Amino acid sequence: MKKGMIKLSALYPKQEDSNFDIDYYCHIHTPMVAKLLGSFLKHSAVEQGLSGFEKNSQSTFMACGHLYFDSVDDMHKAFEPHLDEIMGDIKNYTNVQPYFQISEVKI
């Protein structure tokens, strides 16, 4: 990623009785989001949690999704017309509320 880009991360915490459909997220949700955000979206990535740092430990997050933009302004412009549709799809792949973080890529 290019230094200075903006990354929106959706972090899905592992909780008791939580579930996450990684196939739906990778093959339906993420492509839908990419199509809706259009040319504002520069790159996307999906990660599936395997474990914590300690051997055989539980992962903190079931999955993480990352979307990259040129600016925070571009990110908001891309999401505004589609926010309800994107957020409404969460129930189709998980039963937890994600944490969201906006970051600036430094390296």
C-alpha positions in Angstrom: 0.0 0.0 0.0 1.1 3.5 -0.7 2.1 5.7 2.2 -0.6 8.2 3.2 -3.5 6.0 2.0 -6.5 5.7 4.3 -7.5 2.2 5.5 -10.9 1.4 7.0 -10.7 -1.8 9.0 -13.7 -3.8 10.2 -12.6 -6.1 13.0 -14.9 -8.9 14.0 -14.2 -10.0 17.6 -14.4 -13.6 18.7 -16.9 -13.9 21.5 -18.8 -16.7 23.1 -21.4 -18.1 20.7 -20.1 -15.9 17.8 -20.0 -17.1 14.3 -18.6 -15.8 11.0 -19.2 -17.1 7.5 -15.9 -16.4 5.8 -17.1 -17.7 2.4 -20.0 -15.3 2.3 -17.8 -12.5 3.4 -15.1 -13.2 0.8 -17.4 -14.2 -2.1 -20.6 -12.1 -1.6 -20.2 -9.2 0.9 -16.7 -8.0 -0.1 -17.4 -8.0 -3.9 -20.7 -6.2 -3.3 -19.0 -3.5 -1.2 -16.3 -3.1 -3.9 -18.9 -2.7 -6.6 -20.9 -0.1 -4.6 -17.8 1.9 -3.6 -16.6 2.0 -7.2 -13.4 3.8 -8.2 -13.0 5.4 -4.7 -11.9 2.0 -3.4 -8.3 1.4 -4.3 -7.7 -2.0 -2.7 -9.3 -4.5 -0.3 -8.1 -7.4 1.8 -9.7 -10.0 4.1 -7.9 -11.8 6.9 -9.2 -14.8 8.9 -8.0 -15.0 12.5 -6.1 -18.2 13.3 -4.7 -17.6 16.8 -3.1 -15.2 19.2 0.7 -14.9 19.5 1.0 -17.7 22.0 1.0 -21.2 20.5 -2.5 -22.8 20.5 -4.1 -19.6 21.8 -7.5 -18.3 20.5 -7.5 -15.5 18.0 -8.9 -12.1 19.2 -10.8 -11.5 16.0 -12.6 -14.1 13.8 -11.9 -11.9 10.7 -10.7 -8.5 9.6 -11.7 -6.7 6.5 -9.6 -3.8 5.1 -10.6 -1.2 2.5 -8.1 1.4 1.2 -8.9 4.9 -0.1 -6.9 7.9 -1.2 -8.4 10.1 1.5 -10.9 10.1 4.4 -13.1 12.4 2.3 -13.1 9.9 -0.6 -14.0 7.1 1.9 -17.0 9.1 3.2 -18.1 10.0 -0.3 -18.0 6.4 -1.3 -20.0 5.1 1.7 -22.6 7.8 2.1 -25.1 6.6 -0.6 -24.6 2.9 0.3 -24.1 2.8 4.0 -27.6 1.2 4.9 -27.1 -1.5 2.3 -23.6 -2.4 3.4 -24.3 -2.3 7.1 -27.6 -4.2 6.6 -25.7 -7.1 5.1 -23.7 -7.8 8.2 -26.4 -10.1 9.6 -25.9 -12.4 6.6 -22.4 -13.4 7.7 -22.0 -12.8 11.4 -23.8 -12.3 14.7 -21.3 -9.8 16.2 -21.0 -6.1 15.7 -17.6 -5.2 14.2 -15.3 -2.6 15.5 -14.3 0.0 12.9 -11.1 1.9 12.7 -9.9 4.5 10.2 -6.1 4.6 9.9 -3.4 6.3 7.8 -0.9 4.0 6.2 2.6 5.2 7.4 4.8 2.5 5.9 
